[in-house]
Amino acid sequence: MALCASDDPRARAVLLRLAGDPGTEYLVAASAGESLGEIAARTTALEAAEIALLRPDARTEYHAACRQYSQDHQGH
């Protein structure tokens, strides 16, 4: 199961931890950021304080996923 498909707060917490940890591998952190963006676009956005904790690579993917989800679901 993809974590981005889960609305479980525990999945979101794990993704936040991975996306903010400087020791997380680049690909894992970026993927966590993307998943957080997909969850946020579908449910509620992260708080500004949560976004500030994301690594730059994860933050970039978070914002890109939010934009993409919005574009894909306009008019639905």
PyMOL Python script that loads the backbone (N, CA, C, O; Angstrom):
from pymol import cmd

cmd.read_pdbstr("""\
ATOM      1  N   MET A   1       0.843  -1.180   0.000  1.00  0.00           N
ATOM      2  CA  MET A   1       0.000   0.000   0.000  1.00  0.00           C
ATOM      3  C   MET A   1       0.887   1.241   0.000  1.00  0.00           C
ATOM      4  O   MET A   1       1.828   1.343   0.788  1.00  0.00           O
ATOM      5  N   ALA A   2       0.588   2.152  -0.862  1.00  0.00           N
ATOM      6  CA  ALA A   2       1.315   3.418  -0.900  1.00  0.00           C
ATOM      7  C   ALA A   2       0.860   4.284   0.270  1.00  0.00           C
ATOM      8  O   ALA A   2      -0.339   4.440   0.502  1.00  0.00           O
ATOM      9  N   LEU A   3       1.806   4.840   0.998  1.00  0.00           N
ATOM     10  CA  LEU A   3       1.441   5.675   2.149  1.00  0.00           C
ATOM     11  C   LEU A   3       0.642   6.899   1.738  1.00  0.00           C
ATOM     12  O   LEU A   3      -0.135   7.425   2.534  1.00  0.00           O
ATOM     13  N   CYS A   4       0.823   7.362   0.499  1.00  0.00           N
ATOM     14  CA  CYS A   4       0.069   8.537   0.052  1.00  0.00           C
ATOM     15  C   CYS A   4      -1.424   8.245  -0.054  1.00  0.00           C
ATOM     16  O   CYS A   4      -2.233   9.173  -0.088  1.00  0.00           O
ATOM     17  N   ALA A   5      -1.798   6.969  -0.107  1.00  0.00           N
ATOM     18  CA  ALA A   5      -3.209   6.599  -0.205  1.00  0.00           C
ATOM     19  C   ALA A   5      -3.867   6.504   1.169  1.00  0.00           C
ATOM     20  O   ALA A   5      -5.080   6.322   1.270  1.00  0.00           O
ATOM     21  N   SER A   6      -3.073   6.624   2.211  1.00  0.00           N
ATOM     22  CA  SER A   6      -3.591   6.460   3.570  1.00  0.00           C
ATOM     23  C   SER A   6      -3.977   7.797   4.188  1.00  0.00           C
ATOM     24  O   SER A   6      -3.281   8.798   4.020  1.00  0.00           O
ATOM     25  N   ASP A   7      -5.084   7.797   4.896  1.00  0.00           N
ATOM     26  CA  ASP A   7      -5.498   8.965   5.674  1.00  0.00           C
ATOM     27  C   ASP A   7      -5.188   8.758   7.157  1.00  0.00           C
ATOM     28  O   ASP A   7      -5.615   9.543   8.004  1.00  0.00           O
ATOM     29  N   ASP A   8      -4.452   7.708   7.458  1.00  0.00           N
ATOM     30  CA  ASP A   8      -4.070   7.402   8.836  1.00  0.00           C
ATOM     31  C   ASP A   8      -3.041   8.430   9.313  1.00  0.00           C
ATOM     32  O   ASP A   8      -2.012   8.614   8.664  1.00  0.00           O
ATOM     33  N   PRO A   9      -3.301   9.091  10.422  1.00  0.00           N
ATOM     34  CA  PRO A   9      -2.350  10.084  10.945  1.00  0.00           C
ATOM     35  C   PRO A   9      -0.960   9.507  11.201  1.00  0.00           C
ATOM     36  O   PRO A   9       0.033  10.234  11.163  1.00  0.00           O
ATOM     37  N   ARG A  10      -0.887   8.205  11.463  1.00  0.00           N
ATOM     38  CA  ARG A  10       0.423   7.580  11.688  1.00  0.00           C
ATOM     39  C   ARG A  10       1.252   7.577  10.413  1.00  0.00           C
ATOM     40  O   ARG A  10       2.469   7.756  10.466  1.00  0.00           O
ATOM     41  N   ALA A  11       0.607   7.376   9.264  1.00  0.00           N
ATOM     42  CA  ALA A  11       1.328   7.411   7.987  1.00  0.00           C
ATOM     43  C   ALA A  11       1.872   8.812   7.742  1.00  0.00           C
ATOM     44  O   ALA A  11       3.021   8.982   7.337  1.00  0.00           O
ATOM     45  N   ARG A  12       1.044   9.799   7.989  1.00  0.00           N
ATOM     46  CA  ARG A  12       1.478  11.194   7.813  1.00  0.00           C
ATOM     47  C   ARG A  12       2.656  11.512   8.741  1.00  0.00           C
ATOM     48  O   ARG A  12       3.605  12.182   8.333  1.00  0.00           O
ATOM     49  N   ALA A  13       2.596  11.037   9.975  1.00  0.00           N
ATOM     50  CA  ALA A  13       3.670  11.284  10.941  1.00  0.00           C
ATOM     51  C   ALA A  13       4.985  10.645  10.487  1.00  0.00           C
ATOM     52  O   ALA A  13       6.046  11.260  10.598  1.00  0.00           O
ATOM     53  N   VAL A  14       4.915   9.425   9.981  1.00  0.00           N
ATOM     54  CA  VAL A  14       6.121   8.745   9.491  1.00  0.00           C
ATOM     55  C   VAL A  14       6.694   9.496   8.296  1.00  0.00           C
ATOM     56  O   VAL A  14       7.905   9.699   8.211  1.00  0.00           O
ATOM     57  N   LEU A  15       5.835   9.906   7.378  1.00  0.00           N
ATOM     58  CA  LEU A  15       6.298  10.651   6.206  1.00  0.00           C
ATOM     59  C   LEU A  15       6.939  11.975   6.612  1.00  0.00           C
ATOM     60  O   LEU A  15       7.968  12.361   6.058  1.00  0.00           O
ATOM     61  N   LEU A  16       6.344  12.666   7.568  1.00  0.00           N
ATOM     62  CA  LEU A  16       6.929  13.920   8.063  1.00  0.00           C
ATOM     63  C   LEU A  16       8.314  13.678   8.658  1.00  0.00           C
ATOM     64  O   LEU A  16       9.241  14.457   8.435  1.00  0.00           O
ATOM     65  N   ARG A  17       8.442  12.604   9.408  1.00  0.00           N
ATOM     66  CA  ARG A  17       9.729  12.290  10.027  1.00  0.00           C
ATOM     67  C   ARG A  17      10.783  12.000   8.957  1.00  0.00           C
ATOM     68  O   ARG A  17      11.907  12.495   9.043  1.00  0.00           O
ATOM     69  N   LEU A  18      10.426  11.206   7.961  1.00  0.00           N
ATOM     70  CA  LEU A  18      11.365  10.878   6.882  1.00  0.00           C
ATOM     71  C   LEU A  18      11.733  12.111   6.064  1.00  0.00           C
ATOM     72  O   LEU A  18      12.897  12.305   5.712  1.00  0.00           O
ATOM     73  N   ALA A  19      10.741  12.938   5.764  1.00  0.00           N
ATOM     74  CA  ALA A  19      10.958  14.109   4.915  1.00  0.00           C
ATOM     75  C   ALA A  19      11.737  15.209   5.623  1.00  0.00           C
ATOM     76  O   ALA A  19      12.251  16.118   4.970  1.00  0.00           O
ATOM     77  N   GLY A  20      11.830  15.143   6.923  1.00  0.00           N
ATOM     78  CA  GLY A  20      12.541  16.172   7.664  1.00  0.00           C
ATOM     79  C   GLY A  20      13.890  15.739   8.206  1.00  0.00           C
ATOM     80  O   GLY A  20      14.649  16.561   8.719  1.00  0.00           O
ATOM     81  N   ASP A  21      14.192  14.464   8.095  1.00  0.00           N
ATOM     82  CA  ASP A  21      15.425  13.921   8.670  1.00  0.00           C
ATOM     83  C   ASP A  21      16.602  14.117   7.721  1.00  0.00           C
ATOM     84  O   ASP A  21      16.578  13.599   6.604  1.00  0.00           O
ATOM     85  N   PRO A  22      17.634  14.857   8.140  1.00  0.00           N
ATOM     86  CA  PRO A  22      18.791  15.071   7.268  1.00  0.00           C
ATOM     87  C   PRO A  22      19.530  13.776   6.931  1.00  0.00           C
ATOM     88  O   PRO A  22      20.285  13.739   5.959  1.00  0.00           O
ATOM     89  N   GLY A  23      19.328  12.722   7.710  1.00  0.00           N
ATOM     90  CA  GLY A  23      19.992  11.454   7.453  1.00  0.00           C
ATOM     91  C   GLY A  23      19.255  10.548   6.478  1.00  0.00           C
ATOM     92  O   GLY A  23      19.777   9.503   6.088  1.00  0.00           O
ATOM     93  N   THR A  24      18.056  10.935   6.082  1.00  0.00           N
ATOM     94  CA  THR A  24      17.274  10.130   5.139  1.00  0.00           C
ATOM     95  C   THR A  24      17.874  10.258   3.742  1.00  0.00           C
ATOM     96  O   THR A  24      18.253  11.352   3.323  1.00  0.00           O
ATOM     97  N   GLU A  25      17.958   9.142   3.025  1.00  0.00           N
ATOM     98  CA  GLU A  25      18.466   9.176   1.651  1.00  0.00           C
ATOM     99  C   GLU A  25      17.606  10.111   0.811  1.00  0.00           C
ATOM    100  O   GLU A  25      16.403  10.241   1.040  1.00  0.00           O
ATOM    101  N   TYR A  26      18.239  10.762  -0.168  1.00  0.00           N
ATOM    102  CA  TYR A  26      17.570  11.754  -1.016  1.00  0.00           C
ATOM    103  C   TYR A  26      16.267  11.215  -1.596  1.00  0.00           C
ATOM    104  O   TYR A  26      15.218  11.844  -1.455  1.00  0.00           O
ATOM    105  N   LEU A  27      16.329  10.058  -2.245  1.00  0.00           N
ATOM    106  CA  LEU A  27      15.151   9.516  -2.928  1.00  0.00           C
ATOM    107  C   LEU A  27      14.011   9.240  -1.949  1.00  0.00           C
ATOM    108  O   LEU A  27      12.847   9.472  -2.274  1.00  0.00           O
ATOM    109  N   VAL A  28      14.331   8.757  -0.776  1.00  0.00           N
ATOM    110  CA  VAL A  28      13.311   8.463   0.236  1.00  0.00           C
ATOM    111  C   VAL A  28      12.678   9.759   0.736  1.00  0.00           C
ATOM    112  O   VAL A  28      11.456   9.846   0.866  1.00  0.00           O
ATOM    113  N   ALA A  29      13.508  10.767   1.018  1.00  0.00           N
ATOM    114  CA  ALA A  29      12.986  12.053   1.508  1.00  0.00           C
ATOM    115  C   ALA A  29      12.120  12.730   0.454  1.00  0.00           C
ATOM    116  O   ALA A  29      11.053  13.257   0.770  1.00  0.00           O
ATOM    117  N   ALA A  30      12.574  12.718  -0.794  1.00  0.00           N
ATOM    118  CA  ALA A  30      11.798  13.339  -1.869  1.00  0.00           C
ATOM    119  C   ALA A  30      10.473  12.607  -2.062  1.00  0.00           C
ATOM    120  O   ALA A  30       9.437  13.240  -2.264  1.00  0.00           O
ATOM    121  N   SER A  31      10.504  11.285  -1.999  1.00  0.00           N
ATOM    122  CA  SER A  31       9.283  10.494  -2.139  1.00  0.00           C
ATOM    123  C   SER A  31       8.321  10.756  -0.983  1.00  0.00           C
ATOM    124  O   SER A  31       7.107  10.818  -1.182  1.00  0.00           O
ATOM    125  N   ALA A  32       8.861  10.907   0.220  1.00  0.00           N
ATOM    126  CA  ALA A  32       8.019  11.226   1.379  1.00  0.00           C
ATOM    127  C   ALA A  32       7.366  12.589   1.196  1.00  0.00           C
ATOM    128  O   ALA A  32       6.190  12.763   1.513  1.00  0.00           O
ATOM    129  N   GLY A  33       8.123  13.553   0.687  1.00  0.00           N
ATOM    130  CA  GLY A  33       7.560  14.877   0.424  1.00  0.00           C
ATOM    131  C   GLY A  33       6.446  14.821  -0.604  1.00  0.00           C
ATOM    132  O   GLY A  33       5.415  15.477  -0.456  1.00  0.00           O
ATOM    133  N   GLU A  34       6.662  14.030  -1.652  1.00  0.00           N
ATOM    134  CA  GLU A  34       5.637  13.875  -2.685  1.00  0.00           C
ATOM    135  C   GLU A  34       4.373  13.242  -2.100  1.00  0.00           C
ATOM    136  O   GLU A  34       3.263  13.696  -2.376  1.00  0.00           O
ATOM    137  N   SER A  35       4.543  12.205  -1.303  1.00  0.00           N
ATOM    138  CA  SER A  35       3.392  11.548  -0.678  1.00  0.00           C
ATOM    139  C   SER A  35       2.645  12.503   0.243  1.00  0.00           C
ATOM    140  O   SER A  35       1.414  12.507   0.271  1.00  0.00           O
ATOM    141  N   LEU A  36       3.383  13.312   0.995  1.00  0.00           N
ATOM    142  CA  LEU A  36       2.743  14.309   1.859  1.00  0.00           C
ATOM    143  C   LEU A  36       1.936  15.303   1.033  1.00  0.00           C
ATOM    144  O   LEU A  36       0.852  15.718   1.443  1.00  0.00           O
ATOM    145  N   GLY A  37       2.458  15.686  -0.124  1.00  0.00           N
ATOM    146  CA  GLY A  37       1.733  16.604  -1.003  1.00  0.00           C
ATOM    147  C   GLY A  37       0.444  15.999  -1.519  1.00  0.00           C
ATOM    148  O   GLY A  37      -0.580  16.678  -1.593  1.00  0.00           O
ATOM    149  N   GLU A  38       0.489  14.719  -1.879  1.00  0.00           N
ATOM    150  CA  GLU A  38      -0.713  14.044  -2.363  1.00  0.00           C
ATOM    151  C   GLU A  38      -1.758  13.931  -1.254  1.00  0.00           C
ATOM    152  O   GLU A  38      -2.949  14.133  -1.493  1.00  0.00           O
ATOM    153  N   ILE A  39      -1.313  13.614  -0.058  1.00  0.00           N
ATOM    154  CA  ILE A  39      -2.233  13.538   1.080  1.00  0.00           C
ATOM    155  C   ILE A  39      -2.826  14.913   1.363  1.00  0.00           C
ATOM    156  O   ILE A  39      -4.034  15.049   1.555  1.00  0.00           O
ATOM    157  N   ALA A  40      -1.974  15.925   1.387  1.00  0.00           N
ATOM    158  CA  ALA A  40      -2.424  17.291   1.689  1.00  0.00           C
ATOM    159  C   ALA A  40      -3.421  17.791   0.656  1.00  0.00           C
ATOM    160  O   ALA A  40      -4.409  18.436   1.005  1.00  0.00           O
ATOM    161  N   ALA A  41      -3.168  17.499  -0.604  1.00  0.00           N
ATOM    162  CA  ALA A  41      -4.076  17.950  -1.660  1.00  0.00           C
ATOM    163  C   ALA A  41      -5.437  17.270  -1.535  1.00  0.00           C
ATOM    164  O   ALA A  41      -6.468  17.856  -1.865  1.00  0.00           O
ATOM    165  N   ARG A  42      -5.426  16.049  -1.063  1.00  0.00           N
ATOM    166  CA  ARG A  42      -6.666  15.282  -0.935  1.00  0.00           C
ATOM    167  C   ARG A  42      -7.409  15.592   0.364  1.00  0.00           C
ATOM    168  O   ARG A  42      -8.635  15.489   0.416  1.00  0.00           O
ATOM    169  N   THR A  43      -6.675  15.969   1.410  1.00  0.00           N
ATOM    170  CA  THR A  43      -7.289  16.182   2.721  1.00  0.00           C
ATOM    171  C   THR A  43      -7.046  17.618   3.183  1.00  0.00           C
ATOM    172  O   THR A  43      -7.763  18.531   2.772  1.00  0.00           O
ATOM    173  N   THR A  44      -6.058  17.818   4.018  1.00  0.00           N
ATOM    174  CA  THR A  44      -5.723  19.168   4.495  1.00  0.00           C
ATOM    175  C   THR A  44      -4.229  19.407   4.341  1.00  0.00           C
ATOM    176  O   THR A  44      -3.415  18.501   4.521  1.00  0.00           O
ATOM    177  N   ALA A  45      -3.889  20.643   4.006  1.00  0.00           N
ATOM    178  CA  ALA A  45      -2.488  21.009   3.805  1.00  0.00           C
ATOM    179  C   ALA A  45      -1.718  20.936   5.116  1.00  0.00           C
ATOM    180  O   ALA A  45      -2.291  21.029   6.202  1.00  0.00           O
ATOM    181  N   LEU A  46      -0.421  20.769   4.990  1.00  0.00           N
ATOM    182  CA  LEU A  46       0.434  20.833   6.166  1.00  0.00           C
ATOM    183  C   LEU A  46       0.422  22.249   6.721  1.00  0.00           C
ATOM    184  O   LEU A  46       0.204  23.211   5.985  1.00  0.00           O
ATOM    185  N   GLU A  47       0.652  22.369   7.996  1.00  0.00           N
ATOM    186  CA  GLU A  47       0.810  23.676   8.636  1.00  0.00           C
ATOM    187  C   GLU A  47       2.149  24.263   8.189  1.00  0.00           C
ATOM    188  O   GLU A  47       3.067  23.526   7.829  1.00  0.00           O
ATOM    189  N   ALA A  48       2.256  25.586   8.213  1.00  0.00           N
ATOM    190  CA  ALA A  48       3.500  26.257   7.811  1.00  0.00           C
ATOM    191  C   ALA A  48       4.689  25.745   8.625  1.00  0.00           C
ATOM    192  O   ALA A  48       5.786  25.583   8.091  1.00  0.00           O
ATOM    193  N   ALA A  49       4.473  25.495   9.903  1.00  0.00           N
ATOM    194  CA  ALA A  49       5.555  24.992  10.758  1.00  0.00           C
ATOM    195  C   ALA A  49       6.004  23.597  10.321  1.00  0.00           C
ATOM    196  O   ALA A  49       7.188  23.272  10.411  1.00  0.00           O
ATOM    197  N   GLU A  50       5.069  22.774   9.850  1.00  0.00           N
ATOM    198  CA  GLU A  50       5.426  21.438   9.367  1.00  0.00           C
ATOM    199  C   GLU A  50       6.209  21.542   8.066  1.00  0.00           C
ATOM    200  O   GLU A  50       7.206  20.844   7.879  1.00  0.00           O
ATOM    201  N   ILE A  51       5.761  22.412   7.171  1.00  0.00           N
ATOM    202  CA  ILE A  51       6.460  22.599   5.897  1.00  0.00           C
ATOM    203  C   ILE A  51       7.883  23.084   6.144  1.00  0.00           C
ATOM    204  O   ILE A  51       8.814  22.664   5.458  1.00  0.00           O
ATOM    205  N   ALA A  52       8.049  23.961   7.117  1.00  0.00           N
ATOM    206  CA  ALA A  52       9.375  24.500   7.432  1.00  0.00           C
ATOM    207  C   ALA A  52      10.336  23.412   7.907  1.00  0.00           C
ATOM    208  O   ALA A  52      11.550  23.561   7.765  1.00  0.00           O
ATOM    209  N   LEU A  53       9.817  22.331   8.462  1.00  0.00           N
ATOM    210  CA  LEU A  53      10.666  21.243   8.947  1.00  0.00           C
ATOM    211  C   LEU A  53      11.129  20.307   7.834  1.00  0.00           C
ATOM    212  O   LEU A  53      12.062  19.528   8.030  1.00  0.00           O
ATOM    213  N   LEU A  54      10.484  20.375   6.666  1.00  0.00           N
ATOM    214  CA  LEU A  54      10.856  19.496   5.562  1.00  0.00           C
ATOM    215  C   LEU A  54      12.210  19.893   4.991  1.00  0.00           C
ATOM    216  O   LEU A  54      12.552  21.074   4.930  1.00  0.00           O
ATOM    217  N   ARG A  55      12.963  18.902   4.581  1.00  0.00           N
ATOM    218  CA  ARG A  55      14.207  19.173   3.861  1.00  0.00           C
ATOM    219  C   ARG A  55      13.862  19.858   2.547  1.00  0.00           C
ATOM    220  O   ARG A  55      12.749  19.690   2.048  1.00  0.00           O
ATOM    221  N   PRO A  56      14.783  20.627   1.973  1.00  0.00           N
ATOM    222  CA  PRO A  56      14.477  21.323   0.713  1.00  0.00           C
ATOM    223  C   PRO A  56      14.006  20.391  -0.404  1.00  0.00           C
ATOM    224  O   PRO A  56      13.080  20.735  -1.139  1.00  0.00           O
ATOM    225  N   ASP A  57      14.626  19.218  -0.544  1.00  0.00           N
ATOM    226  CA  ASP A  57      14.207  18.293  -1.598  1.00  0.00           C
ATOM    227  C   ASP A  57      12.790  17.781  -1.351  1.00  0.00           C
ATOM    228  O   ASP A  57      12.001  17.664  -2.289  1.00  0.00           O
ATOM    229  N   ALA A  58      12.469  17.482  -0.119  1.00  0.00           N
ATOM    230  CA  ALA A  58      11.121  17.017   0.225  1.00  0.00           C
ATOM    231  C   ALA A  58      10.105  18.142   0.076  1.00  0.00           C
ATOM    232  O   ALA A  58       8.981  17.909  -0.368  1.00  0.00           O
ATOM    233  N   ARG A  59      10.491  19.352   0.443  1.00  0.00           N
ATOM    234  CA  ARG A  59       9.593  20.512   0.326  1.00  0.00           C
ATOM    235  C   ARG A  59       9.254  20.780  -1.139  1.00  0.00           C
ATOM    236  O   ARG A  59       8.105  21.072  -1.472  1.00  0.00           O
ATOM    237  N   THR A  60      10.248  20.681  -2.002  1.00  0.00           N
ATOM    238  CA  THR A  60      10.016  20.875  -3.438  1.00  0.00           C
ATOM    239  C   THR A  60       9.009  19.861  -3.959  1.00  0.00           C
ATOM    240  O   THR A  60       8.084  20.217  -4.689  1.00  0.00           O
ATOM    241  N   GLU A  61       9.186  18.603  -3.587  1.00  0.00           N
ATOM    242  CA  GLU A  61       8.271  17.547  -4.036  1.00  0.00           C
ATOM    243  C   GLU A  61       6.885  17.714  -3.426  1.00  0.00           C
ATOM    244  O   GLU A  61       5.883  17.424  -4.079  1.00  0.00           O
ATOM    245  N   TYR A  62       6.819  18.175  -2.190  1.00  0.00           N
ATOM    246  CA  TYR A  62       5.529  18.433  -1.534  1.00  0.00           C
ATOM    247  C   TYR A  62       4.726  19.447  -2.351  1.00  0.00           C
ATOM    248  O   TYR A  62       3.570  19.200  -2.695  1.00  0.00           O
ATOM    249  N   HIS A  63       5.342  20.579  -2.654  1.00  0.00           N
ATOM    250  CA  HIS A  63       4.639  21.634  -3.394  1.00  0.00           C
ATOM    251  C   HIS A  63       4.280  21.179  -4.812  1.00  0.00           C
ATOM    252  O   HIS A  63       3.194  21.484  -5.304  1.00  0.00           O
ATOM    253  N   ALA A  64       5.179  20.458  -5.464  1.00  0.00           N
ATOM    254  CA  ALA A  64       4.911  19.964  -6.817  1.00  0.00           C
ATOM    255  C   ALA A  64       3.730  18.994  -6.820  1.00  0.00           C
ATOM    256  O   ALA A  64       2.883  19.053  -7.712  1.00  0.00           O
ATOM    257  N   ALA A  65       3.668  18.113  -5.840  1.00  0.00           N
ATOM    258  CA  ALA A  65       2.565  17.146  -5.768  1.00  0.00           C
ATOM    259  C   ALA A  65       1.243  17.844  -5.490  1.00  0.00           C
ATOM    260  O   ALA A  65       0.215  17.468  -6.052  1.00  0.00           O
ATOM    261  N   CYS A  66       1.257  18.852  -4.634  1.00  0.00           N
ATOM    262  CA  CYS A  66       0.030  19.619  -4.361  1.00  0.00           C
ATOM    263  C   CYS A  66      -0.478  20.275  -5.643  1.00  0.00           C
ATOM    264  O   CYS A  66      -1.667  20.208  -5.955  1.00  0.00           O
ATOM    265  N   ARG A  67       0.440  20.913  -6.386  1.00  0.00           N
ATOM    266  CA  ARG A  67       0.049  21.579  -7.644  1.00  0.00           C
ATOM    267  C   ARG A  67      -0.478  20.569  -8.657  1.00  0.00           C
ATOM    268  O   ARG A  67      -1.507  20.798  -9.292  1.00  0.00           O
ATOM    269  N   GLN A  68       0.230  19.452  -8.804  1.00  0.00           N
ATOM    270  CA  GLN A  68      -0.164  18.449  -9.791  1.00  0.00           C
ATOM    271  C   GLN A  68      -1.532  17.871  -9.460  1.00  0.00           C
ATOM    272  O   GLN A  68      -2.368  17.713 -10.350  1.00  0.00           O
ATOM    273  N   TYR A  69      -1.767  17.557  -8.205  1.00  0.00           N
ATOM    274  CA  TYR A  69      -3.052  17.000  -7.795  1.00  0.00           C
ATOM    275  C   TYR A  69      -4.168  17.992  -8.097  1.00  0.00           C
ATOM    276  O   TYR A  69      -5.230  17.606  -8.587  1.00  0.00           O
ATOM    277  N   SER A  70      -3.932  19.266  -7.808  1.00  0.00           N
ATOM    278  CA  SER A  70      -4.940  20.304  -8.066  1.00  0.00           C
ATOM    279  C   SER A  70      -5.243  20.409  -9.551  1.00  0.00           C
ATOM    280  O   SER A  70      -6.405  20.525  -9.942  1.00  0.00           O
ATOM    281  N   GLN A  71      -4.205  20.369 -10.381  1.00  0.00           N
ATOM    282  CA  GLN A  71      -4.398  20.452 -11.833  1.00  0.00           C
ATOM    283  C   GLN A  71      -5.147  19.231 -12.355  1.00  0.00           C
ATOM    284  O   GLN A  71      -6.031  19.353 -13.203  1.00  0.00           O
ATOM    285  N   ASP A  72      -4.795  18.070 -11.851  1.00  0.00           N
ATOM    286  CA  ASP A  72      -5.428  16.830 -12.306  1.00  0.00           C
ATOM    287  C   ASP A  72      -6.893  16.732 -11.902  1.00  0.00           C
ATOM    288  O   ASP A  72      -7.660  16.009 -12.539  1.00  0.00           O
ATOM    289  N   HIS A  73      -7.294  17.446 -10.857  1.00  0.00           N
ATOM    290  CA  HIS A  73      -8.654  17.316 -10.336  1.00  0.00           C
ATOM    291  C   HIS A  73      -9.486  18.583 -10.475  1.00  0.00           C
ATOM    292  O   HIS A  73     -10.509  18.722  -9.804  1.00  0.00           O
ATOM    293  N   GLN A  74      -9.069  19.504 -11.327  1.00  0.00           N
ATOM    294  CA  GLN A  74      -9.875  20.703 -11.578  1.00  0.00           C
ATOM    295  C   GLN A  74     -11.149  20.301 -12.297  1.00  0.00           C
ATOM    296  O   GLN A  74     -11.130  19.516 -13.245  1.00  0.00           O
ATOM    297  N   GLY A  75     -12.241  20.850 -11.832  1.00  0.00           N
ATOM    298  CA  GLY A  75     -13.518  20.593 -12.484  1.00  0.00           C
ATOM    299  C   GLY A  75     -14.138  19.257 -12.144  1.00  0.00           C
ATOM    300  O   GLY A  75     -15.172  18.904 -12.711  1.00  0.00           O
ATOM    301  N   HIS A  76     -13.540  18.498 -11.233  1.00  0.00           N
ATOM    302  CA  HIS A  76     -14.115  17.188 -10.857  1.00  0.00           C
ATOM    303  C   HIS A  76     -14.952  17.337  -9.637  1.00  0.00           C
ATOM    304  O   HIS A  76     -15.523  16.358  -9.157  1.00  0.00           O
TER     305      HIS A  76
END
""", "prot")
cmd.dss("prot")
cmd.show_as("cartoon", "prot")
cmd.util.cbc("prot")
cmd.orient("prot")
